[in-house]
Amino acid sequence: MMRLSLSPQKLESYILDLVRHHFPDGYRPAYAIAPLLERALQRVEYCFDRIHRKYYRDGDEILFDHLNTDHFASCLYFLGNTVLRETQDTELPTRLFYLNKVMHGLDLFYSVAMPDIFFLVHPVGTVIGNAHYGDYLVVYQNVTVGADEAGIYPSFGTGTVLYAKSTVIGACNLGNDVVLGANTFILNTDVPAGSLVVGNYPSHRITPISLPVARRIFNRECSLFLALTLRRGIISSPPKVAPRCRLKYAALPIEDPAVSAIEKSIH
């Protein structure tokens, strides 16, 4: 379970009070928010359960703090997107999108199909456009993802880190495990899997990297290894050498595509 800084009922009131305060146009939702917020928080929990970083965990507990701006920015997106998907309403999602801009300087439209697992790192000034995103996406401040003049958006594989002021525009196809360094700009460029990109198009440079993003940022391989060994009774408790990987072992999905490879290392 995820530990909330506010109960779901108080969080609902908090969000709606913020909407009314910032947009005093008399709007009131015509449907119950509670079940939609519950489903949005389930999505938040699934996402945060994969982020084994400071402020996201306390021992085995997943944390959500409404006063942690990275947490709350993600929550506002998930809620707006959930409302859109389940009701087709755009009035509340529009206000939640606008609220995210007001509070966090984040331009992340409610209809953008974010992956199930992403990690926002103080994303002030960031614009996340309608691209295709794979899981294990990390986005820092002042990042821009957008279309070219023909309206074509980028496509990202599984495991992408977009460091501060990086920009990806147009028909860019990025493979799995790609890192864009700070101040990097690419346009209509393909990037192979396992790459670091630095510099500005067309003089940017691409060099290979070996450590997967999910392992670097999310500690995913360590978590899966521990989960599987615990399930099979090979070890009885988390090894002391990996304290950052302590989590709810049973909650990890056995169907994860990395599981088969890690299982081979266990046997």
Protein Blocks (a to p, Z undefined) as FASTA:
>chain_A
ZZdfbdfklmmmmmmmmmmmmmcghpacfbdfklmmmmmmmmmmmmmmmmccehiaghjb
ccddfklmklmmmmmmmmmmmmmmmnopaklmmmmmmmmmmmnopacdfklccdfbdcde
highiacdfbdddehiacdehiacdddfkopacdddehiaddehiacehjddddehiadd
ehiacehiacdehiacedjdfkbccdddfbdfklmmnommmmmmmmmmmmnomagbdcfk
lmmlgccfklpcfklmklmmmmmmmZZ
